[in-house]
Amino acid sequence: MPKRILVTGGSGFIAGHTILHLLKAGYDVRISVRDEQKVAPVAALVSAQGLDTARMDYALADLGSDQCWDEAVDGCTGVFHMASPFPLAVPKNPDDLILPAKEGTLRVLGAARNAGIPRVILTSSIAAIAYGQPPRQTKFTEDDWTDVSGRDATAYVKSKAIAERAAWDFAAANGLELNVINPGLVLGPVLSRGHGTSVDIIRQIMTGQIPAIPNIGMNIVDVRDVADAHIKAFELDHAGERFIAAHSWLWFAEIAEMLRSAFPEHNSKIPTRKAPDLLLKIMALFNPQTAQIVPELGRYRETDNSKIK
């Protein structure tokens, strides 16, 4: 009988690819969603890949509520907790992002413990590893942790670090096996309209919504590698590991140049100018989306991916 994996936030960008990888690897899949209307698009992408939708079912469960999580994990042999908000703009109250991320993670882990599920795979982020630290030239590794009191620790960064810390503490206190994937900026093929914030950054560059390129960069990773990493972490013969899932560092100016080369039909909209740091800092006073990137101006964070490789 095939193993069934619960994938939380099943309508998300990374989750969509992970669901396909799981089905192709012989697993059955249950997805958790807050809204039943999100189930049909996931089933459609599964069907479009020639996979059997009968091997996928769903559970209605909200990370903000204690209800329904025991039912969501019932009959499952593993959990991939992938649901977490990733906003483009800085929330007015950081706790609006931090508390749901932390409490939602603990709800999922608690349900897994109650059901006797031995292992959970958590989708965290490089945001939980490489932020809040002084500038450095050495690479960040899985041994590093973000300092949530640092200047560049935005609400999103704090939410990922605090939620992951809480997950490790819970796993240790309850004898739950936990492995964590820490991706960089996740890009790759879009399977549906629910492509998420990461891919939307590329869309904005290609459609002229970003008129000038800010002096920022990120560690990039292909979504298919992230999906594969989750399955490998689940099948690993031991637990208690973090895995940085990222390739090389790319500045956004380099990304724009790659897009111009790959999609010349969009060249008239892809910006070539660089946005002055001072201008962005002034704009950040009035624009929450700009405020999100100001702490990143000129910051370089290279990560070591040798462990996951």
C-alpha positions as CSV (number, residue, x, y, z in Angstrom):
1,M,0.0,0.0,0.0
2,P,1.5,3.4,-1.0
3,K,2.6,5.8,1.6
4,R,0.5,8.9,1.9
5,I,2.1,12.3,2.5
6,L,0.3,15.3,3.8
7,V,1.4,18.5,2.0
8,T,0.3,21.6,3.7
9,G,-0.4,24.6,1.6
10,G,-1.0,22.3,-1.3
11,S,-2.0,25.0,-3.8
12,G,1.4,26.8,-3.5
13,F,4.1,27.1,-6.1
14,I,6.7,24.8,-4.4
15,A,4.0,22.5,-3.1
16,G,2.6,22.0,-6.7
17,H,5.9,20.7,-7.9
18,T,6.4,18.6,-4.8
19,I,3.1,17.0,-5.3
20,L,4.0,16.0,-8.8
21,H,7.4,14.6,-7.6
22,L,5.7,12.6,-4.8
23,L,3.1,11.1,-7.2
24,K,5.9,10.2,-9.7
25,A,7.9,8.6,-6.8
26,G,4.9,6.3,-5.9
27,Y,3.5,8.2,-3.0
28,D,-0.1,9.1,-2.5
29,V,-0.7,12.7,-1.5
30,R,-3.2,14.6,0.7
31,I,-3.1,18.4,0.4
32,S,-4.4,20.8,3.1
33,V,-6.0,24.0,1.9
34,R,-8.0,26.7,3.6
35,D,-10.4,27.0,0.7
36,E,-12.0,24.1,-1.1
37,Q,-11.9,26.1,-4.4
38,K,-8.1,25.7,-4.4
39,V,-8.4,21.9,-4.8
40,A,-9.6,21.9,-8.5
41,P,-6.5,23.8,-9.8
42,V,-4.2,21.4,-8.1
43,A,-6.1,18.4,-9.5
44,A,-5.9,20.0,-12.9
45,L,-2.1,20.3,-12.8
46,V,-1.8,16.7,-11.7
47,S,-4.0,15.6,-14.5
48,A,-2.1,17.7,-17.0
49,Q,1.0,15.8,-16.1
50,G,-0.7,12.5,-16.9
51,L,-0.9,11.5,-13.2
52,D,-3.8,9.8,-11.5
53,T,-5.8,12.3,-9.5
54,A,-7.4,9.4,-7.6
55,R,-4.1,9.2,-5.7
56,M,-4.6,12.7,-4.3
57,D,-7.2,13.8,-1.8
58,Y,-7.5,16.9,0.3
59,A,-8.4,18.2,3.8
60,L,-9.7,21.6,4.7
61,A,-7.5,23.0,7.5
62,D,-6.4,26.5,8.5
63,L,-3.0,27.2,10.1
64,G,-4.8,29.8,12.2
65,S,-7.1,27.3,13.8
66,D,-6.7,24.2,16.0
67,Q,-9.6,22.5,14.2
68,C,-9.2,19.8,11.5
69,W,-5.5,19.1,11.8
70,D,-6.0,15.7,13.4
71,E,-8.3,14.7,10.5
72,A,-5.8,16.1,8.0
73,V,-3.0,13.9,9.1
74,D,-5.1,10.8,9.7
75,G,-3.8,7.9,7.6
76,C,-0.7,9.7,6.6
77,T,2.8,8.4,7.0
78,G,4.7,11.7,6.7
79,V,4.1,15.4,6.6
80,F,5.7,18.1,4.4
81,H,4.9,21.4,6.0
82,M,5.2,23.9,3.2
83,A,2.5,26.5,4.0
84,S,3.9,29.8,5.1
85,P,3.1,33.4,3.9
86,F,5.7,35.3,1.8
87,P,4.4,38.8,1.3
88,L,5.9,41.4,-1.1
89,A,5.2,44.2,1.4
90,V,6.2,44.7,5.0
91,P,3.2,44.3,7.3
92,K,2.4,47.1,9.6
93,N,2.6,44.7,12.6
94,P,5.4,42.1,12.3
95,D,3.4,39.7,14.5
96,D,0.7,39.5,11.8
97,L,3.3,37.4,9.9
98,I,5.4,35.9,12.7
99,L,2.7,34.5,14.9
100,P,0.8,32.7,12.2
101,A,4.0,31.1,10.9
102,K,5.1,29.9,14.3
103,E,1.7,28.8,15.6
104,G,0.7,27.2,12.3
105,T,4.0,25.2,12.3
106,L,3.4,24.0,15.9
107,R,-0.2,23.0,15.0
108,V,1.0,20.8,12.2
109,L,3.8,19.3,14.3
110,G,1.4,18.7,17.1
111,A,-1.1,16.8,14.8
112,A,1.8,14.7,13.5
113,R,2.8,13.8,17.0
114,N,-0.7,13.0,18.0
115,A,-1.1,10.7,15.0
116,G,2.2,8.9,15.6
117,I,3.7,10.1,12.3
118,P,7.4,9.7,12.8
119,R,8.9,12.3,10.4
120,V,8.0,15.8,9.3
121,I,9.8,17.8,6.6
122,L,9.7,21.5,7.1
123,T,10.1,24.1,4.3
124,S,12.0,26.9,6.0
125,S,14.3,29.4,4.2
126,I,17.7,30.9,3.9
127,A,16.0,33.7,5.7
128,A,16.4,31.6,8.9
129,I,20.2,31.2,8.3
130,A,21.9,34.2,6.7
131,Y,20.3,37.3,8.0
132,G,20.8,39.7,10.9
133,Q,24.5,39.1,10.7
134,P,27.4,41.5,9.9
135,P,28.6,41.5,6.3
136,R,31.0,38.6,5.7
137,Q,32.8,37.0,2.8
138,T,32.7,33.4,4.1
139,K,29.8,31.3,3.1
140,F,26.8,30.6,5.3
141,T,26.2,27.0,6.3
142,E,23.5,25.0,8.1
143,D,25.2,25.7,11.4
144,D,24.4,29.4,11.1
145,W,21.2,31.0,12.4
146,T,19.7,34.4,11.6
147,D,19.8,37.0,14.4
148,V,16.3,38.2,14.5
149,S,17.4,41.4,16.2
150,G,19.6,42.4,13.2
151,R,18.8,45.5,11.1
152,D,18.0,43.4,8.0
153,A,15.7,41.0,9.9
154,T,12.4,41.9,8.3
155,A,9.1,40.5,9.5
156,Y,9.3,37.7,6.9
157,V,12.9,36.9,8.0
158,K,11.8,36.8,11.6
159,S,8.8,34.6,10.8
160,K,11.0,32.0,9.1
161,A,13.7,31.9,11.8
162,I,11.3,31.9,14.8
163,A,9.0,29.3,13.2
164,E,12.0,27.0,12.4
165,R,13.4,27.4,16.0
166,A,10.0,26.5,17.4
167,A,9.9,23.4,15.2
168,W,13.3,22.2,16.4
169,D,12.3,22.8,20.0
170,F,9.0,20.9,19.6
171,A,10.7,18.0,17.8
172,A,13.3,17.6,20.5
173,A,10.7,17.8,23.3
174,N,8.3,15.3,21.6
175,G,10.6,12.8,20.0
176,L,9.6,13.8,16.5
177,E,11.9,13.3,13.6
178,L,12.5,16.6,11.7
179,N,14.5,17.5,8.6
180,V,14.4,21.0,7.3
181,I,14.9,22.4,3.8
182,N,16.2,26.0,3.6
183,P,15.7,27.3,0.0
184,G,16.9,30.5,-1.5
185,L,14.8,32.4,-4.0
186,V,12.7,29.7,-5.6
187,L,12.1,30.0,-9.4
188,G,11.2,27.7,-12.2
189,P,8.4,26.5,-14.4
190,V,5.0,28.0,-13.6
191,L,2.3,25.3,-13.4
192,S,-0.7,27.4,-12.4
193,R,-1.8,30.9,-11.5
194,G,-0.8,30.2,-7.9
195,H,2.9,30.8,-8.6
196,G,3.7,32.8,-5.5
197,T,5.8,35.8,-4.7
198,S,9.2,34.6,-5.9
199,V,8.1,34.1,-9.4
200,D,6.1,37.3,-9.3
201,I,9.3,39.2,-8.9
202,I,10.5,37.9,-12.3
203,R,7.1,38.7,-13.8
204,Q,7.4,42.3,-12.6
205,I,10.8,42.7,-14.1
206,M,9.7,41.3,-17.4
207,T,6.6,43.4,-17.7
208,G,8.1,46.7,-16.8
209,Q,6.6,47.0,-13.3
210,I,10.1,47.5,-11.9
211,P,11.4,50.5,-13.9
212,A,14.9,50.3,-12.5
213,I,16.9,47.4,-11.0
214,P,17.7,47.7,-7.3
215,N,21.2,46.8,-6.0
216,I,20.1,43.6,-4.4
217,G,20.7,39.9,-5.0
218,M,19.7,36.5,-3.8
219,N,20.7,32.8,-3.8
220,I,18.7,31.2,-6.5
221,V,17.3,27.6,-6.7
222,D,15.1,25.7,-9.1
223,V,11.7,24.7,-7.7
224,R,12.2,21.2,-9.0
225,D,15.4,20.8,-7.0
226,V,13.5,22.0,-3.9
227,A,10.7,19.5,-4.5
228,D,13.3,16.7,-5.0
229,A,15.1,17.8,-1.8
230,H,12.0,17.3,0.3
231,I,11.6,13.7,-0.8
232,K,15.2,12.9,-0.3
233,A,15.1,14.4,3.2
234,F,12.0,12.3,4.0
235,E,13.7,9.1,2.7
236,L,17.0,9.8,4.5
237,D,18.1,7.2,6.9
238,H,18.3,9.7,9.8
239,A,16.8,13.0,10.9
240,G,17.8,16.2,12.7
241,E,19.3,17.9,9.6
242,R,19.0,21.3,7.9
243,F,19.7,21.5,4.2
244,I,20.5,24.7,2.3
245,A,18.8,24.5,-1.1
246,A,20.4,27.1,-3.2
247,H,22.9,27.6,-6.0
248,S,25.0,30.6,-6.7
249,W,24.3,34.2,-5.7
250,L,22.9,36.4,-8.4
251,W,22.4,40.2,-8.4
252,F,19.1,41.4,-9.8
253,A,21.1,43.2,-12.6
254,E,22.5,39.8,-13.6
255,I,19.0,38.3,-13.6
256,A,17.7,41.1,-15.8
257,E,20.5,40.5,-18.2
258,M,19.7,36.8,-18.4
259,L,16.1,37.6,-19.0
260,R,17.0,40.0,-21.8
261,S,19.1,37.3,-23.5
262,A,16.5,34.6,-23.1
263,F,13.4,36.6,-24.0
264,P,14.4,39.4,-26.5
265,E,10.7,40.0,-27.2
266,H,10.5,41.6,-23.7
267,N,13.6,43.7,-24.0
268,S,11.7,47.0,-24.3
269,K,10.2,46.4,-20.8
270,I,13.1,44.7,-18.9
271,P,14.9,47.6,-17.2
272,T,18.6,48.4,-17.9
273,R,18.9,51.3,-15.4
274,K,20.0,50.7,-11.8
275,A,17.9,52.3,-9.1
276,P,19.9,54.7,-6.9
277,D,20.0,53.5,-3.3
278,L,19.1,56.9,-1.9
279,L,16.0,57.1,-4.0
280,L,14.8,53.7,-2.8
281,K,15.4,54.7,0.8
282,I,13.2,57.8,0.3
283,M,10.5,55.7,-1.5
284,A,10.6,53.2,1.4
285,L,9.1,55.9,3.6
286,F,5.9,55.8,1.6
287,N,5.9,52.4,-0.1
288,P,5.8,49.2,2.0
289,Q,7.0,47.0,-0.9
290,T,10.1,49.2,-1.3
291,A,10.7,49.1,2.5
292,Q,11.0,45.4,2.2
293,I,14.1,45.6,0.0
294,V,16.0,48.6,1.5
295,P,17.8,46.4,4.1
296,E,19.1,44.3,1.3
297,L,20.8,47.0,-0.7
298,G,24.3,46.0,-1.5
299,R,24.2,43.0,0.9
300,Y,26.0,39.9,-0.3
301,R,25.2,36.5,1.2
302,E,26.8,33.4,-0.3
303,T,25.7,30.0,1.0
304,D,27.4,26.6,1.0
305,N,25.3,24.0,-0.7
306,S,27.8,21.2,-0.5
307,K,25.8,19.3,2.2
308,I,22.6,19.0,0.1
309,K,24.6,18.2,-3.1
